[in-house]
Amino acid sequence: MLRTRLLLPLSLTTALLAGCTTTHYIEIEPTTSIKQEQLHNDRAIKVTTSSSLGNHIGAIKTGLNERADIFTTNNVQESINNSIISGLTKMGFTPDQGVYPPAELNVVITKMSYTTKTKNLKTTATLDFQLTSTVKAKGQTYKANFGSQKVEEYGTLPYQETVQKDMNALVSKTVDRLLSDQNIITLLKP
């Protein structure tokens, strides 16, 4: 009986020290919090989004030796492109209507990462997301960079849903910054 009582805590301790490895699969579906406006355009607006990044955005390693690789499961470029078009529509623009040649809004995803550092049993995660945009309209070209970063601290491995929620909040914030840039708005208006 004494052996059984000693083996159970020893087994649990061994399991904790061995850690666990898993994979988090997340979908990037940003939503814009742009206010409804009464803006309009006379030229069609062509929005394109591209990226040379893969679907592995990082890994989590905790002080308890837990590990999770993080992968995106959907077409992130398409999702961000749809979010930008949705935001422009909320602002009053009608991207698919107007004279041609269209105004062009080209967006490149330059960074999407989730990295961790561990000190003792505390894990610090740094989430990064960056975009570069180029607008060509009215015979002018305007380029801008937009980025957001978030730092989280935790002791154990966060759930997949938490990682997905945090990354989507970061991406949404960055897309909102792009849509709030007055230089972009000015070039898209008549």
Contact map, one row per residue, 1 for C-alpha under 8 A:
1111100000000000000000000000000000000000000000000000000000000000000000000000000000000000000000000000000000000000000000000000000000000000000000000000000000000000000000000000000000000000000000
1111110000000000000000000000000000000000000000000000000000000000000000000000000000000000000000000000000000000000000000000000000000000000000000000000000000000000000000000000000000000000000000
1111111000000000000000000000000000000000000000000000000000000000000000000000000000000000000000000000000000000000000000000000000000000000000000000000000000000000000000000000000000000000000000
1111111100000000000000000000000000000000000000000000000000000000000000000000000000000000000000000000000000000000000000000000000000000000000000000000000000000000000000000000000000000000000000
1111111110000000000000000000000000000000000000000000000000000000000000000000000000000000000000000000000000000000000000000000000000000000000000000000000000000000000000000000000000000000000000
0111111111000000000000000000000000000000000000000000000000000000000000000000000000000000000000000000000000000000000000000000000000000000000000000000000000000000000000000000000000000000000000
0011111111100000000000000000000000000000000000000000000000000000000000000000000000000000000000000000000000000000000000000000000000000000000000000000000000000000000000000000000000000000000000
0001111111110000000000000000000000000000000000000000000000000000000000000000000000000000000000000000000000000000000000000000000000000000000000000000000000000000000000000000000000000000000000
0000111111111000000000000000000000000000000000000000000000000000000000000000000000000000000000000000000000000000000000000000000000000000000000000000000000000000000000000000000000000000000000
0000011111111100000000000000000000000000000000000000000000000000000000000000000000000000000000000000000000000000000000000000000000000000000000000000000000000000000000000000000000000000000000
0000001111111110000000000000000000000000000000000000000000000000000000000000000000000000000000000000000000000000000000000000000000000000000000000000000000000000000000000000000000000000000000
0000000111111111000000000000000000000000000000000000000000000000000000000000000000000000000000000000000000000000000000000000000000000000000000000000000000000000000000000000000000000000000000
0000000011111111100000000000000000000000000000000000000000000000000000000000000000000000000000000000000000000000000000000000000000000000000000000000000000000000000000000000000000000000000000
0000000001111111110000000000000000000000000000000000000000000000000000000000000000000000000000000000000000000000000000000000000000000000000000000000000000000000000000000000000000000000000000
0000000000111111111000000000000000000000000000000000000000000000000000000000000000000000000000000000000000000000000000000000000000000000000000000000000000000000000000000000000000000000000000
0000000000011111111000000000000000000000000000000000000000000001000000000000000000000000000000000000000000000000000000000000000000000000000000000000000000000000000000000000000000000000000000
0000000000001111111000000000000000000000000000000000000000000001100000000000000000000000000000000000000000000000000000000000000000000000000000000000000000000000000000000000000000000000000000
0000000000000111111100000000000000000000000000000000000000000000100000000000000000000000000000000000000000000000000000000000000000000000000000000000000000000000000000000000000000000000000000
0000000000000011111110000000000000000000000000000000000000000001111000000000000000000000000000000000000000000000000000000000000000000000000000000000000000000000000000000000000000000000000000
0000000000000000011111000000000000000000000000000000000000000000111000000000000000000000000000000000000000000000000000000000000000000000000000000000000000000000000000000000000000000000000000
0000000000000000001111100000000000000000000000000000000000000000011100000000000000000000000000000000000000000000000000000000000000000000000000000000000000000000000000000000000000000000000000
0000000000000000000111110000000000000000000000000000000000000000001110000000000000000000000000000000000000000000000000000000000000000000000000000000000000000000000000000000000000000000000000
0000000000000000000011111000000000000000000000000000000000000000000111100000000000000000000000000000000000000000000000000000000000000000000000000000000000000000000000000000000000000000000000
0000000000000000000001111100000000000000000000000000000000000000000111100000000000000000000000000000000000000000000000000000000000000000000000000000000000000001000000000000000000000000000000
0000000000000000000000111110000000000000000000000000000000000000000001111000000000000000000000000000000000000000000000000000000000000000000000000000000000000001000000000000000000000000000000
0000000000000000000000011111000000000000000000000000000000000000000001111000000000000000000000000000000000000000000000000000000000000000000000000000000000000001101100000000000000000000000000
0000000000000000000000001111100000000000000000000000000000000000000000011101000000000000000000000000000000000000000000000000000000000000000000000000000000000000000100000000000000000000000000
0000000000000000000000000111110000000000000000000000000000000000000000010101001000000000000000000000000000000000000000000000000000000000000000000000000000000000000100110010000000000000000000
0000000000000000000000000011111000000000000000000000000000000000000000000001001100100000000000000000000000000000000000000000000000000000000000000000000000000000000000010000000000000000000000
0000000000000000000000000001111100000000000000000000000000000000000000000000001100100000000000000000000000000000000000000000000000000000000000000000000000000000000000011011001000000000000000
0000000000000000000000000000111110000000000000000000000000000000000000000000000000100000000000000000000000000000000000000000000000000000000000000000000000000000000000000001000000000000000000
0000000000000000000000000000011111000000000000000000000000000000000000000000000000110110000000000000000000000000000000000000000000000000000000000000000000000000000000000001101100000000000000
0000000000000000000000000000001111100000000000000000000000000000000000000000000000000010000000000000000000000000000000000000000000000000000000000000000000000000000000000000000100000000000000
0000000000000000000000000000000111110000000000000000000000000000000000000000000000000010011000000000000000000000000000000000000000000000000000000000000000000000000000000000000100110000000000
0000000000000000000000000000000011111000000000000000000000000000000000000000000000000000011000000000000000000000000000000000000000000000000000000000000000000000000000000000000000000000000000
0000000000000000000000000000000001111100000000000000000000000000000000000000000000000000011100000000000000000000000000000000000000000000000000000000000000000000000000000000000000000000000000
0000000000000000000000000000000000111110000000000000000000000000000000000000000000000000011100000000000000000000000000000000000000000000000000000000000000000000000000000000000000000000000000
0000000000000000000000000000000000011111000000000000000000000000000000000000000000000000001110000000000000000000000000000000000000000000000000000000000000000000000000000000000000000000000000
0000000000000000000000000000000000001111100000000000000000000000000000000000000000000000001110000000000000000000000000000000000000000000000000000000000000000000000000000000000000000000000010
0000000000000000000000000000000000000111110000000000000000000000000000000000000000000000000111000000000000000000000000000000000000000000000000000000000000000000000000000000000000000000000011
0000000000000000000000000000000000000011111100000000000000000000000000000000000000000000000011100100000000000000000000000000000000000000000000000000000000000000000000000000000000000000000111
0000000000000000000000000000000000000001111100000000000000000000000000000000000000000000000000001110000000000000000000000000000000000000000000000000000000000000000000000000000000000000000011
0000000000000000000000000000000000000000111110000000000000000000000000000000000000000000000000001111111000000000000000000000000000000000000000000000000000000000000000000000000000000000000101
0000000000000000000000000000000000000000111111000000000000000000000000000000000000000000000001111111111000000000000000000000000000000000000000000000000000000000000000000000000000000000000000
0000000000000000000000000000000000000000001111100000000000000000000000000000000000000000000001111100011110000000000000000000000000000000000000000000000000000000000000000000000000000000000100
0000000000000000000000000000000000000000000111110000000000000000000000000000000000000000000000110000011110000000000000000000000000000000000000000000000000000000000000000000000000000000000000
0000000000000000000000000000000000000000000011111000000000000000000000000000000010011000000000000000000111100000000000000000000000000000000000000000000000000000000000000000000000000000000000
0000000000000000000000000000000000000000000001111100000000000000000000000000000010000000000000000000000111100000000000000000000000000000000000000000000000000000000000000000000000000000000000
0000000000000000000000000000000000000000000000111110000000000000000000000000110110000000000000000000000001111000000000000000000000000000000000000000000000000000000000000000000000000000000000
0000000000000000000000000000000000000000000000011111000000000000000000000000100000000000000000000000000000111000000000000000000000000000000000000000000000000000000000000000000000000000000000
0000000000000000000000000000000000000000000000001111100000000000000000000000100000000000000000000000000000011100000000000000000000000000000000000000000000000000000000000000000000000000000000
0000000000000000000000000000000000000000000000000111110000000000000000000000000000000000000000000000000000001100000000000000000000000000000000000000000000000000000000000000000000000000000000
0000000000000000000000000000000000000000000000000011111000000000000000000000000000000000000000000000000000001111000000000000000000000000000000000000000000000000000000000000000000000000000000
0000000000000000000000000000000000000000000000000001111110000000000000000000000000000000000000000000000000000000000000000000000000000000000000000000000000000000000000000000000000000000000000
0000000000000000000000000000000000000000000000000000111110000000000000111000000000000000000000000000000000000000000000000000000000000000000000000000000000000000000000000000000000000000000000
0000000000000000000000000000000000000000000000000000011111000000000011110000000000000000000000000000000000000000000000000000000000000000000000000000000000000000000000000000000000000000000000
0000000000000000000000000000000000000000000000000000011111100000000001110000000000000000000000000000000000000001110000000000000000000000000000000000000000000000000000000000000000000000000000
0000000000000000000000000000000000000000000000000000000111110000000011100000000000000000000000000000000000000000111000000000000000000000000000000000000000000000000000000000000000000000000000
0000000000000000000000000000000000000000000000000000000011111000001111000000000000000000000000000000000000000000011100000000000000000000000000000000000000000000000000000000000000000000000000
0000000000000000000000000000000000000000000000000000000001111100011111000000000000000000000000000000000000000000011100000000100000000000000000000000000000001000000000000000000000000000000000
0000000000000000000000000000000000000000000000000000000000111110111100000000000000000000000000000000000000000000000111000010000000000000000000000000000000001000000000000000000000000000000000
0000000000000000000000000000000000000000000000000000000000011111111000000000000000000000000000000000000000000000000111001110000000000000000000000000000000111000000000000000000000000000000000
0000000000000000000000000000000000000000000000000000000000001111110000000000000000000000000000000000000000000000000001111110000000000000000000000000000000110000000000000000000000000000000000
0000000000000001101000000000000000000000000000000000000000000111110000000000000000000000000000000000000000000000000000001000000000000000000000000000000000110000000000000000000000000000000000
0000000000000000111100000000000000000000000000000000000000001111111000000000000000000000000000000000000000000000000000000000000000000000000000000000000000000000000000000000000000000000000000
0000000000000000001110000000000000000000000000000000000000011111111100000000000000000000000000000000000000000000000000000000000000000000000000000000000000011000000000000000000000000000000000
0000000000000000001111000000000000000000000000000000000000111100111110000000000000000000000000000000000000000000000000000000000000000000000000000000000000001000000000000000000000000000000000
0000000000000000000011110000000000000000000000000000000000111000011111000000000000000000000000000000000000000000000000000000000000000000000000000000000000001000000000000000000000000000000000
0000000000000000000001110000000000000000000000000000000101110000001111100000000000000000000000000000000000000000000000000000000000000000000000000000000000000000000000000000000000000000000000
0000000000000000000000111100000000000000000000000000000111110000000111110000000000000000000000000000000000000000010000000000000000000000000000000000000000000000000000000000000000000000000000
0000000000000000000000111100000000000000000000000000001111000000000011111000000000000000000000000000000000000000000000000000000000000000000000000000000000000000000000000000000000000000000000
0000000000000000000000001111000000000000000000000000001110000000000001111101000000000000000000000000000000000000000000000000000000000000000000000000000000000000000000000000000000000000000000
0000000000000000000000001110000000000000000000000000001000000000000000111110000000000000000000000000000000000000000000000000000000000000000000000000000000000000000000000000000000000000000000
0000000000000000000000000011000000000000000000000000000000000000000000011111001000000000000000000000000000000000000000000000000000000000000000000000000000000000000000000000000000000000000000
0000000000000000000000000000000000000000000000000000000000000000000000001111111000000000000000000000000000000000000000000000000000000000000000000000000000000000000000000000000000000000000000
0000000000000000000000000011100000000000000000000000000000000000000000010111111100000000000000000000000000000000000000000000000000000000000000000000000000000000000000000000000000000000000000
0000000000000000000000000000000000000000000000001110000000000000000000000011111110000000000000000000000000001000000000000000000000000000000000000000000000000000000000000000000000000000000000
0000000000000000000000000000000000000000000000001000000000000000000000000011111111000000000000000000000000000000000000000000000000000000000000000000000000000000000000000000000000000000000000
0000000000000000000000000001110000000000000000000000000000000000000000000111111111100000000000000000000000000000000000000000000000000000000000000000000000000000000000000000000000000000000000
0000000000000000000000000000110000000000000000001000000000000000000000000001111111110000000000000000000000000000000000000000000000000000000000000000000000000000000000000000001000000000000000
0000000000000000000000000000000000000000000000111000000000000000000000000000111111111000000000000000000000000000000000000000000000000000000000000000000000000000000000000000000000000000000000
0000000000000000000000000000000000000000000000000000000000000000000000000000011111111100000000000000000000000000000000000000000000000000000000000000000000000000000000000000000000000000000000
0000000000000000000000000000111100000000000000000000000000000000000000000000001111111110000000000000000000000000000000000000000000000000000000000000000000000000000000000000001000000000000000
0000000000000000000000000000000100000000000000100000000000000000000000000000000111111111000000000000000000000000000000000000000000000000000000000000000000000000000000000000001000100000000000
0000000000000000000000000000000000000000000000100000000000000000000000000000000011111111100000100000000000000000000000000000000000000000000000000000000000000000000000000000000000000000000000
0000000000000000000000000000000100000000000000000000000000000000000000000000000001111111110000000000000000000000000000000000000000000000000000000000000000000000000000000000000000000000000000
0000000000000000000000000000000111000000000000000000000000000000000000000000000000111111111000000000000000000000000000000000000000000000000000000000000000000000000000000000000100100000000000
0000000000000000000000000000000000000000000000000000000000000000000000000000000000011111111111100000000000000000000000000000000000000000000000000000000000000000000000000000000000100000000000
0000000000000000000000000000000000000000000000000000000000000000000000000000000000001111111111100000000000000000000000000000000000000000000000000000000000000000000000000000000000000000000000
0000000000000000000000000000000001111000000000000000000000000000000000000000000000000111111110000000000000000000000000000000000000000000000000000000000000000000000000000000000000000000000000
0000000000000000000000000000000001111110000000000000000000000000000000000000000000000011111110000000000000000000000000000000000000000000000000000000000000000000000000000000000000000000000000
0000000000000000000000000000000000011111000000000000000000000000000000000000000000000001111111000000000000000000000000000000000000000000000000000000000000000000000000000000000000000000000000
0000000000000000000000000000000000000111100000000000000000000000000000000000000000000001111111100000000000000000000000000000000000000000000000000000000000000000000000000000000000000000000000
0000000000000000000000000000000000000001100110000000000000000000000000000000000000000001100111111100000000000000000000000000000000000000000000000000000000000000000000000000000000000000000000
0000000000000000000000000000000000000000100111000000000000000000000000000000000000001001100011111100000000000000000000000000000000000000000000000000000000000000000000000000000000000000000000
0000000000000000000000000000000000000000000111000000000000000000000000000000000000000000000001111100000000000000000000000000000000000000000000000000000000000000000000000000000000000000000000
0000000000000000000000000000000000000000011110000000000000000000000000000000000000000000000001111110000000000000000000000000000000000000000000000000000000000000000000000000000000000000000000
0000000000000000000000000000000000000000111110000000000000000000000000000000000000000000000001111111010000000000000000000000000000000000000000000000000000000000000000000000000000000000000000
0000000000000000000000000000000000000000011100000000000000000000000000000000000000000000000000001111110000000000000000000000000000000000000000000000000000000000000000000000000000000000000000
0000000000000000000000000000000000000000001100000000000000000000000000000000000000000000000000000111110000000000000000000000000000000000000000000000000000000000000000000000000000000000000000
0000000000000000000000000000000000000000001100000000000000000000000000000000000000000000000000000011111000000000000000000000000000000000000000000000000000000000000000000000000000000000000000
0000000000000000000000000000000000000000001111000000000000000000000000000000000000000000000000000111111100000000000000000000000000000000100000000000000000000000000000000000000000000000000000
0000000000000000000000000000000000000000001111000000000000000000000000000000000000000000000000000000111110000000000000000000000000000011110000000000000000000000000000000000000000000000000100
0000000000000000000000000000000000000000000011110000000000000000000000000000000000000000000000000000011111000000000000000000000000000111100000000000000000000000000000000000000000000000000000
0000000000000000000000000000000000000000000011110000000000000000000000000000000000000000000000000000001111100000000000000000000000001111000000000000000000000000000000000000000000000000000000
0000000000000000000000000000000000000000000000111000000000000000000000000000000000000000000000000000000111110000000000000000000000001110000000000000000000000000000000000000000000000000000000
0000000000000000000000000000000000000000000000111100000000000000000000000000000000000000000000000000000011111000000000000000000000111100000000000000000000000000000000000000000000000000000000
0000000000000000000000000000000000000000000000001110000000000000000000000000000000000000000000000000000001111100000000000000000000111000000000000000000000000000000000000000000000000000000000
0000000000000000000000000000000000000000000000001111100000000000000000000000100000000000000000000000000000111111000000000000000011110000000000000000000000000000000000000000000000000000000000
0000000000000000000000000000000000000000000000000011100000000000000000000000000000000000000000000000000000011111000000000000000011110000000000000000000000000000000000000000000000000000000000
0000000000000000000000000000000000000000000000000000100000000000000000000000000000000000000000000000000000001111100000000000000111100000000000000000000000000000000000000000000000000000000000
0000000000000000000000000000000000000000000000000000100010000000000000000000000000000000000000000000000000001111110000000000001111000000000000000000000000000000000000000000000000000000000000
0000000000000000000000000000000000000000000000000000000011000000000000000000000000000000000000000000000000000011111000000000011110000000000000000000000000000000000000000000000000000000000000
0000000000000000000000000000000000000000000000000000000011110000000001000000000000000000000000000000000000000001111100000000111100000000000000000000000000000000000000000000000000000000000000
0000000000000000000000000000000000000000000000000000000001110000000000000000000000000000000000000000000000000000111110000000111000000000000000000000000000000000000000000000000000000000000000
0000000000000000000000000000000000000000000000000000000000111100000000000000000000000000000000000000000000000000011111000011110000000000000000000000000000000000000000000000000000000000000000
0000000000000000000000000000000000000000000000000000000000001100000000000000000000000000000000000000000000000000001111100011100000000000000000000000000000000000000000000000000000000000000000
0000000000000000000000000000000000000000000000000000000000001110000000000000000000000000000000000000000000000000000111111111000000000000000000000000000000000000000000000000000000000000000000
0000000000000000000000000000000000000000000000000000000000000010000000000000000000000000000000000000000000000000000011111110000000000000000000000000000000000000000000000000000000000000000000
0000000000000000000000000000000000000000000000000000000000000010000000000000000000000000000000000000000000000000000001111100000000000000000000000000000000000000000000000000000000000000000000
0000000000000000000000000000000000000000000000000000000000000111000000000000000000000000000000000000000000000000000001111110000000000000000000000000000000100000000000000000000000000000000000
0000000000000000000000000000000000000000000000000000000000000110000000000000000000000000000000000000000000000000000001111111000000000000000000000000000011100000000000000000000000000000000000
0000000000000000000000000000000000000000000000000000000000001110000000000000000000000000000000000000000000000000000111101111100000000000000000000000000011110000000000000000000000000000000000
0000000000000000000000000000000000000000000000000000000000000000000000000000000000000000000000000000000000000000000111000111110000000000000000000000001111000000000000000000000000000000000000
0000000000000000000000000000000000000000000000000000000000010000000000000000000000000000000000000000000000000000011110000011111000000000000000000000001110000000000000000000000000000000000000
0000000000000000000000000000000000000000000000000000000000000000000000000000000000000000000000000000000000000000111100000001111100000000000000000000111100000000000000000000000000000000000000
0000000000000000000000000000000000000000000000000000000000000000000000000000000000000000000000000000000000000001111000000000111110000000000000000000111000000000000000100100000000000000000000
0000000000000000000000000000000000000000000000000000000000000000000000000000000000000000000000000000000000000011110000000000011111000000000000000011110000000000000000000100000000000000000000
0000000000000000000000000000000000000000000000000000000000000000000000000000000000000000000000000000000000001111100000000000001111100000000000000011100000000000000000000110010000000000000000
0000000000000000000000000000000000000000000000000000000000000000000000000000000000000000000000000000000000001111000000000000000111110000000000001111000000000000000000000000010000000000000000
0000000000000000000000000000000000000000000000000000000000000000000000000000000000000000000000000000000000111110000000000000000011111000000000001110000000000000000000000000010000000000000000
0000000000000000000000000000000000000000000000000000000000000000000000000000000000000000000000000000000000111100000000000000000001111100000000111100000000000000000000000000000000000000000000
0000000000000000000000000000000000000000000000000000000000000000000000000000000000000000000000000000000011110000000000000000000000111110000000111000000000000000000000000000000001000000000000
0000000000000000000000000000000000000000000000000000000000000000000000000000000000000000000000000000000111100000000000000000000000011111000011110000000000000000000000000000000000000000000000
0000000000000000000000000000000000000000000000000000000000000000000000000000000000000000000000000000001111000000000000000000000000001111100111100000000000000000000000000000000000000001001000
0000000000000000000000000000000000000000000000000000000000000000000000000000000000000000000000000000001110000000000000000000000000000111111111000000000000000000000000000000000000000000001000
0000000000000000000000000000000000000000000000000000000000000000000000000000000000000000000000000000011100000000000000000000000000000011111110000000000000000000000000000000000000000000001100
0000000000000000000000000000000000000000000000000000000000000000000000000000000000000000000000000000001000000000000000000000000000000001111100000000000000000000000000000000000000000000001000
0000000000000000000000000000000000000000000000000000000000000000000000000000000000000000000000000000000000000000000000000000000000000001111110000000000000000000000000000000000000000000000000
0000000000000000000000000000000000000000000000000000000000000000000000000000000000000000000000000000000000000000000000000000000000000011111111000000000000000000000000000000000000000000000000
0000000000000000000000000000000000000000000000000000000000000000000000000000000000000000000000000000000000000000000000000000000000000111101111100000000000000000000000000000000000000000000000
0000000000000000000000000000000000000000000000000000000000000000000000000000000000000000000000000000000000000000000000000000000000000111000111110000000000000000000000000000000000000011000000
0000000000000000000000000000000000000000000000000000000000000000000000000000000000000000000000000000000000000000000000000000000000011110000011111000000000000000000000000000000000000000000000
0000000000000000000000000000000000000000000000000000000000000000000000000000000000000000000000000000000000000000000000000000000000011100000001111100000000000000000000000000000000000000000000
0000000000000000000000000000000000000000000000000000000000000000000000000000000000000000000000000000000000000000000000000000000001111000000000111110000000000000000000000000000000000000000000
0000000000000000000000000000000000000000000000000000000000000000000000000000000000000000000000000000000000000000000000000000000001110000000000011111000000000000000000000000010011000000000000
0000000000000000000000000000000000000000000000000000000000000000000000000000000000000000000000000000000000000000000000000000000111100000000000001111100000000000000000000000010000000000000000
0000000000000000000000000000000000000000000000000000000000000000000000000000000000000000000000000000000000000000000000000000000111000000000000000111110000000000000000000110110000000000000000
0000000000000000000000000000000000000000000000000000000000000000000000000000000000000000000000000000000000000000000000000000011110000000000000000011111000000000000000000100000000000000000000
0000000000000000000000000000000000000000000000000000000000000000000000000000000000000000000000000000000000000000000000000000011100000000000000000001111100000000000000000100000000000000000000
0000000000000000000000000000000000000000000000000000000000000000000000000000000000000000000000000000000000000000000000000001111000000000000000000000111110000000000000000000000000000000000000
0000000000000000000000000000000000000000000000000000000000000000000000000000000000000000000000000000000000000000000000000001110000000000000000000000011111000000000000000000000000000000000000
0000000000000000000000000000000000000000000000000000000000000000000000000000000000000000000000000000000000000000000000000111100000000000000000000000001111100000000000000000000000000000000000
0000000000000000000000000000000000000000000000000000000000000000000000000000000000000000000000000000000000000000000000000111000000000000000000000000000111111100000000000000000000000000000000
0000000000000000000000000000000000000000000000000000000000000111000000000000000000000000000000000000000000000000000000001110000000000000000000000000000011111000000000000000000000000000000000
0000000000000000000000000000000000000000000000000000000000000111010000000000000000000000000000000000000000000000000000000010000000000000000000000000000001111100000000000000000000000000000000
0000000000000000000000000000000000000000000000000000000000011100011100000000000000000000000000000000000000000000000000000000000000000000000000000000000001111110000000000000000000000000000000
0000000000000000000000000000000000000000000000000000000000000000000000000000000000000000000000000000000000000000000000000000000000000000000000000000000001011111011000000000000000000000000000
0000000000000000000000000000000000000000000000000000000000000000000000000000000000000000000000000000000000000000000000000000000000000000000000000000000000001111111000000000000000000000000000
0000000000000000000000011100000000000000000000000000000000000000000000000000000000000000000000000000000000000000000000000000000000000000000000000000000000000111111100000000000000000000000000
0000000000000000000000000100000000000000000000000000000000000000000000000000000000000000000000000000000000000000000000000000000000000000000000000000000000000011111110000000000000000000000000
0000000000000000000000000000000000000000000000000000000000000000000000000000000000000000000000000000000000000000000000000000000000000000000000000000000000000111111111000000000000000000000000
0000000000000000000000000100000000000000000000000000000000000000000000000000000000000000000000000000000000000000000000000000000000000000000000000000000000000111111111100000000000000000000000
0000000000000000000000000111000000000000000000000000000000000000000000000000000000000000000000000000000000000000000000000000000000000000000000000000000000000001111111110000000000000000000000
0000000000000000000000000000000000000000000000000000000000000000000000000000000000000000000000000000000000000000000000000000000000000000000000000000000000000000111111111000000000000000000000
0000000000000000000000000000000000000000000000000000000000000000000000000000000000000000000000000000000000000000000000000000000000000000000000000000000000000000011111111100000000000000000000
0000000000000000000000000001000000000000000000000000000000000000000000000000000000000000000000000000000000000000000000000000001000000000000000000000000000000000001111111110000000000000000000
0000000000000000000000000001110000000000000000000000000000000000000000000000000000000000000000000000000000000000000000000000000000000000000000000000000000000000000111111111000000000000000000
0000000000000000000000000000010000000000000000000000000000000000000000000000000000000000000000000000000000000000000000000000000000000000000000000000000000000000000011111111100000000000000000
0000000000000000000000000000000000000000000000000000000000000000000000000000000000000000000000000000000000000000000000000000001110000000000000000001110000000000000001111111110000000000000000
0000000000000000000000000001010000000000000000000000000000000000000000000000000000000000000000000000000000000000000000000000000010000000000000000001000000000000000000111111111000000000000000
0000000000000000000000000000011100000000000000000000000000000000000000000000000000000000000000000000000000000000000000000000000000000000000000000000000000000000000000011111111100000000000000
0000000000000000000000000000000100000000000000000000000000000000000000000000000000000000000000000000000000000000000000000000000000000000000000000001000000000000000000001111111110000000000000
0000000000000000000000000000000000000000000000000000000000000000000000000000000000000000000000000000000000000000000000000000000011100000000000000111000000000000000000000111111111000000000000
0000000000000000000000000000010100000000000000000000000000000000000000000000000100110000000000000000000000000000000000000000000000000000000000000000000000000000000000000011111111100000000000
0000000000000000000000000000000111000000000000000000000000000000000000000000000000000010000000000000000000000000000000000000000000000000000000000000000000000000000000000001111111110000000000
0000000000000000000000000000000000000000000000000000000000000000000000000000000000000000000000000000000000000000000000000000000000000000000000000100000000000000000000000000111111111000000000
0000000000000000000000000000000000000000000000000000000000000000000000000000000000000000000000000000000000000000000000000000000000001000000000000100000000000000000000000000011111111001000000
0000000000000000000000000000000001000000000000000000000000000000000000000000000000010011000000000000000000000000000000000000000000000000000000000000000000000000000000000000001111111001100000
0000000000000000000000000000000001000000000000000000000000000000000000000000000000000000000000000000000000000000000000000000000000000000000000000000000000000000000000000000000111111100100000
0000000000000000000000000000000000000000000000000000000000000000000000000000000000000000000000000000000000000000000000000000000000000000000000000000000000000000000000000000000011111111100000
0000000000000000000000000000000000000000000000000000000000000000000000000000000000000000000000000000000000000000000000000000000000000000000000000000000000000000000000000000000000011111110000
0000000000000000000000000000000000000000000000000000000000000000000000000000000000000000000000000000000000000000000000000000000000000000000001000000000000000000000000000000000000001111111000
0000000000000000000000000000000000000000000000000000000000000000000000000000000000000000000000000000000000000000000000000000000000000010000001000000000000000000000000000000000001101111111100
0000000000000000000000000000000000000000000000000000000000000000000000000000000000000000000000000000000000000000000000000000000000000000000000000000000000000000000000000000000000111111111110
0000000000000000000000000000000000000000000000000000000000000000000000000000000000000000000000000000000000000000000000000000000000000000000000000000000000000000000000000000000000000111111110
0000000000000000000000000000000000000000000000000000000000000000000000000000000000000000000000000000000000000000000000000000000000000011110000000000000000000000000000000000000000000011111111
0000000000000000000000000000000000000000101010000000000000000000000000000000000000000000000000000000001000000000000000000000000000000000100000000000000000000000000000000000000000000001111111
0000000000000000000000000000000000000011110000000000000000000000000000000000000000000000000000000000000000000000000000000000000000000000000000000000000000000000000000000000000000000000111111
0000000000000000000000000000000000000001111000000000000000000000000000000000000000000000000000000000000000000000000000000000000000000000000000000000000000000000000000000000000000000000001111
